[in-house]
């Protein structure tokens, strides 16, 4: 009787263990261990490099300006970023996700977090999981710091050498001749066999942790083989697509996978919307056109129609940018666009800006500027600035909420609430003006504007104000 009882208990323990394993979180079983490579650069160097390269890339690639598509890609990207293992998380990195209006099946990510997904890749993927697999692979290159790690091996090149030719490695083909003038660009996008394999493996692990089937990443290589892909970025020819397909599937076998968990109807809706845009140009056609695209410093970036006023709420993810030649650093929502109206730098959501009678008009967003006043007294200098604004604003601008003392970047500042009637929409709006004086006597100011009845921007404005760092 005792032996039978012990046998039954062992059977029960085995059954309980099996059940426990079946409900364990994804990716807790055996998996390939990955380590960082030697890297002489700091994490902040990755951020700086990625920021400079992103400006260069966005000046040469047409971005798809569609809030619904952008929001969807950001949602998938954020889910994947949250699933990066703790040992590969970097608080300094700011992952952003933008769609390039090109039909090549490709994607690429830059050090520090900027990532670009070709419209053609989204349209060619058969499931959301395949698209997420490509994104997870590129996120892995960033998390593992492959760009600066590979640059460390090329000791003869400086960190920012060749940034001007970054587009050459992305375009591939005819633009590859630029690589002679852009040696470091090779280290950003033309990764070694070892690094590509590591990104495939970590990408599979991230997918499993995020609730995707890692085999979708493997299947994307079959899709690429059938349809053909682009130049640099995700579609590397080393290892071969077939080798990568097999390696990812081996890793998937070591992970606990909940197949099909994330294949949403949203993906089909986004694909249908993209098909409605007509045929996108190829990267080669974009390169041959030689067209430049606005990235913030350029003027004349505004649509020739009034702002629609229908805007996306501020993203909960913020990105830090430098303005006025590095004299000011500020964090703004990642889904806001940088524009320059000649007098100030604006950060605005799509739909929140346009033109009226040939003049730029804004309904939502934050602006930063420098003003030369005739007064060293902060309150009087602020009043002088307000008067100059009122003269150019059809006399609609009024001080409505008084003034109060506050701080900006650790120094005394003045907060003024004003009211205005927007000349484009005819709607009343609240204008918040925060001013402080620089050491050279200039008045630095921030303006935050939104319609009076919209409160969804207040938290974003407060976060922006607290993030300002003045380096005068």
C-alpha positions in Angstrom: 0.0 0.0 0.0 2.8 2.4 0.9 4.6 1.9 -2.4 1.4 2.4 -4.4 0.7 5.6 -2.4 4.2 6.9 -3.1 3.8 6.1 -6.8 0.6 8.0 -7.0 2.2 11.0 -5.3 5.0 11.0 -7.8 2.5 10.9 -10.6 0.7 13.9 -9.0 3.9 15.8 -8.6 4.8 15.2 -12.2 1.4 16.3 -13.4 1.6 19.5 -11.3 5.0 20.2 -12.7 3.7 19.8 -16.2 0.8 22.1 -15.6 3.2 24.7 -14.0 5.4 24.6 -17.1 2.4 25.1 -19.4 1.4 28.3 -17.7 4.9 29.8 -17.3 5.5 33.2 -18.9 6.9 33.2 -22.4 10.6 32.9 -22.8 11.4 31.4 -19.4 12.5 28.1 -20.8 16.0 27.4 -22.2 17.1 30.0 -24.7 20.3 31.3 -26.3 22.3 33.6 -24.1 23.6 36.8 -25.8 26.2 39.1 -24.4 27.3 42.6 -25.3 30.4 43.1 -27.5 33.3 45.3 -26.6 32.3 48.9 -27.1 34.5 52.0 -26.5 31.6 54.3 -27.0 29.1 55.5 -24.4 25.4 54.9 -24.5 25.0 58.7 -24.9 27.2 58.4 -28.1 24.6 56.0 -29.5 21.9 58.6 -28.8 23.9 61.4 -30.4 24.8 59.3 -33.5 21.2 58.1 -34.0 19.8 61.6 -33.7 22.2 63.0 -36.3 21.7 60.1 -38.6 17.9 60.4 -38.3 18.0 64.0 -39.4 20.0 63.0 -42.4 17.7 60.1 -43.2 14.5 62.1 -42.9 15.8 64.8 -45.2 16.1 62.1 -48.0 13.2 59.8 -47.3 9.5 60.7 -47.7 7.7 59.9 -44.5 4.1 58.8 -44.6 2.1 61.4 -42.8 -0.9 59.4 -41.7 -1.8 59.5 -38.0 -3.7 56.2 -38.0 -0.9 54.2 -39.6 1.7 56.0 -37.5 -0.2 55.3 -34.3 -0.6 51.6 -35.2 3.1 51.1 -35.9 4.0 53.0 -32.7 1.7 50.7 -30.7 3.3 47.5 -32.0 6.8 49.1 -31.6 6.1 50.1 -28.0 4.8 46.6 -27.2 8.1 45.1 -28.5 10.3 47.7 -26.7 8.5 46.8 -23.4 9.5 43.2 -24.0 13.3 43.8 -24.3 15.0 41.8 -21.6 16.1 44.0 -18.6 19.8 43.5 -19.3 19.4 45.1 -22.7 17.3 48.1 -21.6 18.8 51.5 -21.8 16.9 54.4 -20.1 18.7 56.9 -22.4 17.4 55.3 -25.6 14.2 56.7 -27.0 12.6 54.3 -29.5 10.6 56.0 -32.2 8.8 54.5 -35.2 8.1 56.1 -38.5 6.8 54.9 -41.8 8.8 55.6 -45.0 6.6 56.0 -48.1 8.6 53.5 -50.2 7.5 50.2 -51.6 10.8 48.2 -51.0 10.4 45.5 -48.4 12.7 46.8 -45.8 13.2 48.5 -42.4 16.2 49.9 -40.5 16.9 51.3 -37.1 19.6 53.7 -35.9 21.6 53.7 -32.7 19.7 55.1 -29.7 16.3 54.1 -31.0 15.0 55.9 -34.2 13.4 53.2 -36.4 12.0 53.4 -40.0 9.6 50.9 -41.5 9.0 50.9 -45.2 5.4 51.0 -46.3 6.2 48.1 -48.7 7.2 45.9 -45.7 3.9 46.5 -44.0 2.0 45.8 -47.2 4.0 42.6 -48.0 3.8 41.0 -44.5 1.1 38.4 -44.3 0.4 38.9 -40.6 1.0 41.5 -37.9 3.5 39.0 -36.5 5.6 39.1 -39.6 5.7 42.9 -39.4 6.5 42.7 -35.7 9.3 40.2 -36.4 11.1 42.7 -38.7 10.7 45.4 -36.1 11.9 43.1 -33.3 15.0 42.3 -35.3 15.8 46.0 -35.8 15.1 46.8 -32.2 17.6 44.1 -31.2 20.4 45.8 -33.2 19.7 49.0 -31.2 19.4 47.2 -27.8 22.6 45.3 -28.3 24.4 48.5 -29.5 25.6 46.8 -32.6 26.2 50.1 -34.4 28.9 51.5 -32.0 30.1 48.0 -31.2 30.9 47.3 -34.8 32.4 50.8 -35.1 34.7 50.0 -32.2 36.3 47.3 -34.4 37.0 50.0 -37.0 39.3 52.0 -34.8 40.5 54.3 -37.6 37.0 55.8 -38.0 35.6 58.5 -35.6 32.2 58.1 -34.2 30.4 60.6 -36.4 32.5 60.1 -39.4 30.5 59.7 -42.6 27.1 60.6 -41.2 26.5 62.7 -44.3 26.4 59.5 -46.3 24.1 57.4 -44.1 21.5 57.3 -46.8 23.9 55.5 -49.1 23.8 52.4 -47.1 20.1 52.5 -46.9 19.4 53.1 -50.6 22.0 50.5 -51.7 22.5 50.0 -55.4 23.5 53.2 -57.2 24.0 55.1 -54.0 26.5 52.6 -52.6 29.3 54.7 -54.2 28.7 57.2 -51.4 30.2 54.6 -49.0 33.7 55.7 -49.9 32.9 59.0 -48.3 30.9 57.5 -45.5 32.9 54.7 -43.9 31.2 54.8 -40.6 27.8 54.4 -42.2 28.8 50.9 -43.1 29.0 50.1 -39.5 25.5 51.3 -38.8 23.6 49.2 -41.4 25.9 46.6 -42.9 26.3 44.3 -39.9 28.4 41.2 -39.6 27.1 37.7 -39.9 27.5 37.3 -36.1 25.5 40.5 -35.3 22.7 39.6 -37.7 22.3 36.2 -36.1 22.3 37.8 -32.6 19.5 40.2 -33.7 17.5 37.3 -35.1 17.8 35.4 -31.9 17.1 38.3 -29.5 14.3 39.4 -31.9 12.7 36.0 -31.5 13.0 36.2 -27.7 11.5 39.7 -27.7 8.6 38.5 -29.8 7.8 35.6 -27.5 7.9 37.9 -24.5 5.5 40.3 -26.3 3.0 37.6 -27.1 4.0 37.0 -30.8 5.1 33.7 -32.4 8.8 34.0 -33.2 8.2 31.7 -36.2 6.6 34.7 -37.9 10.0 36.4 -38.0 11.4 33.2 -39.7 8.4 33.2 -42.1 9.2 36.8 -43.1 12.3 35.5 -44.8 10.2 33.2 -46.9 8.1 36.2 -47.8 11.2 38.1 -48.8 12.5 35.3 -50.9 9.2 35.1 -52.8 8.7 38.9 -53.3 12.2 40.3 -53.2 13.4 43.0 -50.8 15.5 46.1 -50.6 19.1 47.0 -50.0 20.6 47.6 -46.5 18.7 47.4 -43.2 16.8 44.3 -42.4 17.3 42.4 -45.6 21.0 41.3 -45.2 22.3 38.5 -47.4 24.5 37.1 -44.6 23.6 34.7 -43.3 21.4 33.6 -46.2 17.6 33.9 -45.7 17.3 30.1 -45.6 19.9 29.9 -42.8 18.2 32.6 -40.8 14.9 30.9 -41.3 16.3 27.7 -39.8 18.1 29.4 -36.9 15.1 31.4 -35.8 12.9 28.3 -35.8 15.5 26.5 -33.7 15.3 29.3 -31.2 11.5 29.3 -31.3 11.6 25.6 -30.3 13.3 26.6 -27.1 10.7 29.3 -26.3 7.2 28.8 -25.1 5.0 30.3 -27.8 1.4 31.3 -27.8 0.8 31.1 -31.5 -1.4 33.7 -33.2 -2.0 35.6 -30.0 -1.4 39.1 -31.6 -2.7 38.8 -35.1 -5.2 41.6 -34.9 -7.9 42.9 -37.3 -6.1 46.2 -37.1 -3.3 44.9 -39.3 -5.7 44.1 -42.2 -7.4 47.5 -41.8 -4.0 49.3 -42.0 -3.0 47.3 -45.0 -6.2 48.2 -46.8 -5.6 51.9 -46.0 -2.1 51.8 -47.4 -3.3 50.2 -50.6 -5.6 53.1 -51.0 -2.6 55.5 -51.3 -1.6 54.0 -54.7 1.8 52.8 -55.6 4.7 54.1 -53.6 8.1 54.9 -55.2 11.1 52.6 -54.8 14.2 53.7 -52.9 16.0 53.9 -56.2 13.4 56.3 -57.6 13.5 58.4 -54.5 17.2 58.7 -54.8 17.2 59.6 -58.5 14.6 62.3 -57.8 17.1 64.1 -55.5 14.2 65.6 -53.6 14.8 66.9 -50.1 12.2 66.6 -47.4 11.5 68.9 -44.4 13.0 67.9 -41.0 12.5 71.0 -39.0 15.2 73.5 -40.0 13.7 74.0 -43.4 11.1 76.7 -43.9 8.1 76.5 -46.2 7.1 73.1 -44.8 3.4 74.0 -44.3 0.5 72.7 -46.3 -1.2 75.3 -48.5 -4.5 74.9 -46.6 -5.6 75.9 -43.1 -5.0 73.5 -40.3 -7.7 70.9 -40.0 -7.8 71.1 -36.2 -8.3 67.3 -36.0 -5.2 66.2 -34.3 -3.8 63.1 -32.5 -3.4 63.4 -28.8 0.2 63.8 -27.6 2.1 60.5 -27.4 3.0 59.3 -23.9 6.6 58.7 -25.3 8.8 61.8 -25.4 12.0 62.4 -27.4 14.7 64.9 -26.4 15.8 67.4 -29.1 18.4 70.2 -29.2 17.5 73.6 -30.7 19.2 76.9 -31.2 22.6 75.2 -32.0 22.5 73.1 -28.9 21.8 76.0 -26.5 18.4 74.5 -25.5 17.4 70.9 -24.9 13.8 69.9 -24.5 11.6 66.8 -24.6 8.5 66.7 -26.8 5.9 64.0 -27.7 7.4 61.6 -30.2 4.4 62.0 -32.6 5.0 65.8 -32.9 6.7 67.3 -35.9 9.5 70.0 -35.7 8.9 73.1 -37.9 10.6 76.5 -38.3 8.5 79.5 -39.1 11.5 81.8 -39.4 11.1 83.3 -35.9 10.7 80.3 -33.7 10.9 76.5 -33.6 7.5 74.7 -33.3 6.7 71.2 -32.3 3.2 70.3 -33.5 0.9 67.3 -34.1 -0.2 66.6 -37.6 -3.4 68.5 -38.4 -2.4 71.3 -36.0 -0.7 73.6 -38.5 -1.2 75.1 -42.0 -1.3 78.3 -43.9 -3.8 81.2 -44.1 -3.1 84.0 -46.6 0.4 82.6 -47.1 1.3 82.8 -43.4 1.9 79.8 -41.1 -0.9 79.2 -38.5 -0.9 76.8 -35.6 -3.8 75.5 -33.5 -2.0 73.0 -31.2 1.6 72.7 -30.1 4.6 74.3 -28.4 6.9 77.0 -29.7 10.3 78.2 -28.6 12.0 81.5 -29.5 14.6 84.1 -28.6 13.7 87.8 -28.5 16.0 90.8 -28.2 14.3 93.3 -25.8 15.2 96.7 -24.5 14.7 95.8 -20.9 16.6 93.7 -18.3 13.5 93.6 -16.1 11.8 90.2 -16.7 8.3 91.5 -16.4 8.8 94.5 -18.6 10.7 92.5 -21.2 7.8 90.0 -21.2 5.2 92.8 -21.7 7.3 94.1 -24.6 7.2 90.6 -26.2 3.5 90.3 -25.7 2.9 93.7 -27.4 5.0 92.6 -30.4 2.9 89.4 -30.6 -0.4 91.4 -30.4 0.5 93.7 -33.2 0.9 90.9 -35.6 -2.1 89.0 -34.4 -5.1 91.1 -35.5 -5.4 92.5 -32.0 -7.1 89.3 -30.8 -4.4 88.4 -28.2 -5.2 89.4 -24.6 -3.7 88.8 -21.2 -6.5 86.8 -19.5 -5.2 85.0 -16.5 -2.6 87.3 -15.0 1.0 86.5 -14.4 2.8 84.4 -11.9 6.4 83.6 -11.0 7.7 80.1 -11.8 11.0 78.5 -12.8 12.5 77.3 -16.0 15.7 75.2 -16.1 16.4 76.3 -12.5 16.1 80.0 -13.1 13.3 82.6 -12.4 10.6 82.7 -15.1 7.3 84.3 -15.6 4.1 82.4 -16.6 1.5 84.5 -18.5 -1.9 83.2 -19.6 -3.4 84.8 -22.7 -6.5 84.3 -24.8 -6.8 84.5 -28.5 -9.2 83.8 -31.4 -7.4 81.6 -34.0 -7.5 83.3 -37.4 -7.8 79.9 -39.2 -10.5 78.2 -37.2 -12.3 81.2 -35.5 -12.1 79.2 -32.3 -11.1 80.7 -28.9 -7.8 79.3 -27.7 -5.6 79.5 -24.6 -2.0 80.6 -25.0 0.5 79.9 -22.3 3.6 82.0 -22.4 6.6 81.2 -20.2 9.6 83.6 -20.3 13.1 83.8 -18.7 16.2 85.9 -19.4 19.5 84.5 -20.7 22.9 85.7 -19.6 23.3 87.7 -22.8 20.1 89.7 -22.1 17.9 87.8 -24.6 14.5 86.7 -23.6 13.9 83.0 -24.1 10.2 82.0 -24.3 8.0 79.0 -24.7 4.5 79.2 -26.1 1.9 76.4 -25.6 -1.3 76.7 -27.5 -4.5 74.7 -27.7 -8.2 75.4 -28.1 -9.8 76.5 -24.8 -12.1 73.5 -24.5 -9.3 70.9 -25.1 -7.6 69.7 -21.9 -5.8 66.7 -23.3 -2.6 68.7 -24.0 -2.0 70.2 -20.5 0.0 67.3 -19.2 2.2 67.3 -22.3 2.8 71.0 -21.9 3.8 70.6 -18.3 6.2 67.8 -19.1 7.8 69.9 -21.9 8.2 72.9 -19.6 9.9 70.8 -16.8 12.2 69.2 -19.4 13.8 72.4 -20.7 17.5 72.8 -20.2 19.2 76.1 -21.0 22.9 75.9 -21.8 23.9 79.5 -22.0 
